Amino acid sequence: MVFLFFIRFFIRNKKIIVFGAFKNSYADNSRYLFEQCDKELSDYDCVWITSSKSIRSKLKAQNMKSAYRWSIRGVFLCLRAKYYVYNSYVSDINFWFSRRAVFVNLWHGIPLKKIEFDISEGPLKKVYQPKNELISKIINPIPYQRPSYMFAPSNYVAKLFQSAFRVEKKISYVLDILEQTI
């Protein structure tokens, strides 16, 4: 845990964006945004972070940047990246080196059931509704890392995300963004 203290001395580079997906997949919203950014943001260093050799090989064959999560290069990129873009959790990339980064949670669907901190029963209740939240934050800090930004397709879904992820109204509505660009 001592290394967490030293992370604060790394300067985040706003031109480095790291991407990742749940369970070492190359899928979902973060994949498609990564591919679009790779094509259009030539001034940025867009890198897919993974622990999968097959995903790394596939991306390398397509001349797309990627790095292994625990390699020296992967750790360095995670320490320097200003932006973490992911589908579910910052741990999709690398939670331990993410301090002071900007977190962009694209999520992977709309909540048709209770998610995250709205869960009130079942096995995940212990994670999101622990008896002692302070101890839980120390033992398992990952669920408590709030996203800096989330995207929602509607006001209704945005309100569900606000509650489930304990975020303020920093959620961008896809429709609002489209209206601003048209």
C-alpha positions as CSV (number, residue, x, y, z in Angstrom):
1,M,0.0,0.0,0.0
2,V,3.0,2.3,0.3
3,F,3.1,2.6,-3.5
4,L,-0.3,4.4,-3.3
5,F,1.5,7.3,-1.6
6,F,4.0,7.7,-4.4
7,I,1.4,7.7,-7.1
8,R,0.5,11.3,-6.3
9,F,3.9,12.4,-7.6
10,F,3.2,11.2,-11.1
11,I,2.0,13.9,-13.4
12,R,-1.1,12.9,-15.4
13,N,-0.8,13.6,-19.1
14,K,-4.0,14.9,-20.7
15,K,-2.9,13.4,-24.1
16,I,-2.9,9.8,-22.7
17,I,-6.2,7.9,-22.6
18,V,-6.4,4.3,-21.4
19,F,-9.3,2.0,-22.2
20,G,-10.4,-1.3,-20.9
21,A,-13.4,-3.7,-20.6
22,F,-14.8,-6.1,-18.1
23,K,-13.1,-9.4,-17.5
24,N,-10.3,-8.8,-20.0
25,S,-12.7,-8.7,-23.0
26,Y,-12.4,-6.4,-26.0
27,A,-16.0,-5.5,-26.2
28,D,-18.8,-3.1,-25.4
29,N,-18.9,0.7,-25.4
30,S,-15.2,1.2,-24.4
31,R,-14.1,-0.9,-27.4
32,Y,-16.0,1.2,-29.9
33,L,-15.0,4.4,-28.4
34,F,-11.4,3.2,-28.3
35,E,-11.5,2.3,-32.0
36,Q,-13.1,5.7,-32.9
37,C,-10.5,7.6,-30.8
38,D,-7.7,5.6,-32.3
39,K,-8.8,6.7,-35.8
40,E,-9.7,10.3,-35.1
41,L,-7.4,11.5,-32.2
42,S,-4.0,11.4,-33.7
43,D,-2.7,13.9,-31.2
44,Y,-3.6,11.5,-28.3
45,D,-2.0,8.3,-27.1
46,C,-5.1,6.0,-26.9
47,V,-4.1,2.6,-25.5
48,W,-6.1,-0.5,-24.7
49,I,-5.0,-2.1,-21.4
50,T,-5.5,-5.8,-21.0
51,S,-4.1,-9.0,-19.4
52,S,-5.0,-11.1,-22.5
53,K,-2.3,-12.1,-24.9
54,S,-4.9,-12.8,-27.7
55,I,-6.4,-9.3,-27.4
56,R,-2.9,-7.7,-27.4
57,S,-1.9,-9.7,-30.5
58,K,-5.2,-8.8,-32.3
59,L,-4.7,-5.1,-31.6
60,K,-1.0,-5.2,-32.5
61,A,-1.9,-6.9,-35.9
62,Q,-4.4,-4.0,-36.5
63,N,-1.7,-1.4,-35.6
64,M,-3.6,-0.3,-32.5
65,K,-1.9,0.5,-29.3
66,S,-2.3,-1.8,-26.3
67,A,-0.3,-2.8,-23.2
68,Y,-0.4,-5.5,-20.7
69,R,-2.0,-4.4,-17.4
70,W,1.0,-5.4,-15.2
71,S,3.8,-4.8,-17.7
72,I,6.2,-1.9,-17.0
73,R,4.8,-0.1,-20.0
74,G,1.2,-0.8,-18.9
75,V,1.8,0.4,-15.4
76,F,3.6,3.5,-16.6
77,L,0.7,4.3,-19.0
78,C,-1.8,3.8,-16.2
79,L,0.2,6.1,-13.9
80,R,0.4,8.8,-16.5
81,A,-3.0,8.6,-18.2
82,K,-5.3,11.5,-17.5
83,Y,-8.3,9.6,-18.6
84,Y,-9.6,6.1,-17.8
85,V,-12.4,5.0,-20.1
86,Y,-14.2,1.8,-19.1
87,N,-17.5,-0.2,-19.3
88,S,-18.0,-1.2,-15.6
89,Y,-15.2,-0.4,-13.1
90,V,-11.9,1.4,-13.1
91,S,-10.4,-2.0,-12.3
92,D,-11.2,-3.0,-15.9
93,I,-8.0,-1.1,-16.5
94,N,-6.0,-0.8,-13.3
95,F,-7.5,0.6,-10.1
96,W,-4.2,0.7,-8.2
97,F,-2.6,3.2,-10.5
98,S,-5.6,5.4,-11.2
99,R,-5.4,8.0,-8.4
100,R,-6.2,11.5,-9.6
101,A,-7.2,10.4,-13.1
102,V,-10.5,11.3,-14.7
103,F,-12.9,8.4,-14.8
104,V,-15.3,8.0,-17.7
105,N,-17.7,5.1,-17.0
106,L,-19.6,4.2,-20.2
107,W,-21.5,1.4,-18.4
108,H,-22.7,-1.5,-20.4
109,G,-26.5,-1.3,-20.5
110,I,-29.5,0.3,-18.8
111,P,-30.4,-0.8,-15.3
112,L,-33.3,-3.3,-15.6
113,K,-32.6,-4.5,-12.1
114,K,-31.0,-2.9,-9.0
115,I,-27.3,-2.3,-9.5
116,E,-24.4,-1.2,-7.4
117,F,-25.4,0.8,-4.3
118,D,-29.1,0.3,-5.0
119,I,-28.7,-3.5,-4.4
120,S,-30.6,-4.3,-1.2
121,E,-30.6,-8.1,-1.2
122,G,-28.7,-11.1,-2.5
123,P,-25.0,-11.9,-2.3
124,L,-23.8,-8.4,-3.5
125,K,-25.6,-6.7,-0.6
126,K,-22.5,-7.4,1.5
127,V,-20.4,-5.4,-1.0
128,Y,-22.7,-2.5,-1.5
129,Q,-24.6,-2.4,1.8
130,P,-21.9,-3.5,4.3
131,K,-22.4,-3.3,8.0
132,N,-19.4,-1.1,8.4
133,E,-18.8,1.0,5.3
134,L,-15.5,2.5,6.5
135,I,-13.9,-1.0,7.0
136,S,-15.4,-2.1,3.7
137,K,-13.7,1.0,1.9
138,I,-10.4,-0.1,3.4
139,I,-10.7,-3.8,2.5
140,N,-12.3,-3.4,-0.9
141,P,-12.0,0.2,-2.2
142,I,-12.8,-0.5,-5.8
143,P,-16.6,-0.2,-5.6
144,Y,-16.3,3.1,-3.9
145,Q,-14.4,4.7,-6.7
146,R,-16.9,7.1,-8.2
147,P,-16.8,7.9,-11.9
148,S,-16.0,11.5,-12.9
149,Y,-18.4,11.2,-15.8
150,M,-21.1,8.8,-16.9
151,F,-23.3,8.7,-20.0
152,A,-27.0,8.0,-20.0
153,P,-29.5,7.7,-22.8
154,S,-32.2,9.6,-20.9
155,N,-33.1,11.5,-17.8
156,Y,-34.7,8.5,-16.3
157,V,-31.5,6.3,-16.7
158,A,-29.4,9.2,-15.5
159,K,-31.3,9.3,-12.2
160,L,-30.9,5.6,-11.7
161,F,-27.2,5.9,-12.3
162,Q,-27.0,8.8,-9.9
163,S,-28.4,6.7,-7.1
164,A,-26.6,3.4,-8.0
165,F,-23.2,5.0,-8.4
166,R,-23.6,7.8,-5.8
167,V,-22.7,10.5,-8.3
168,E,-24.0,14.0,-8.6
169,K,-25.6,15.2,-11.7
170,K,-22.4,15.1,-13.7
171,I,-24.0,12.5,-15.9
172,S,-24.2,13.6,-19.6
173,Y,-27.3,12.7,-21.4
174,V,-26.5,11.4,-24.9
175,L,-29.5,13.3,-26.3
176,D,-28.2,16.6,-24.8
177,I,-24.8,16.0,-26.3
178,L,-26.3,15.3,-29.7
179,E,-28.4,18.4,-29.6
180,Q,-25.4,20.5,-28.8
181,T,-23.5,19.1,-31.8
182,I,-26.3,19.4,-34.3
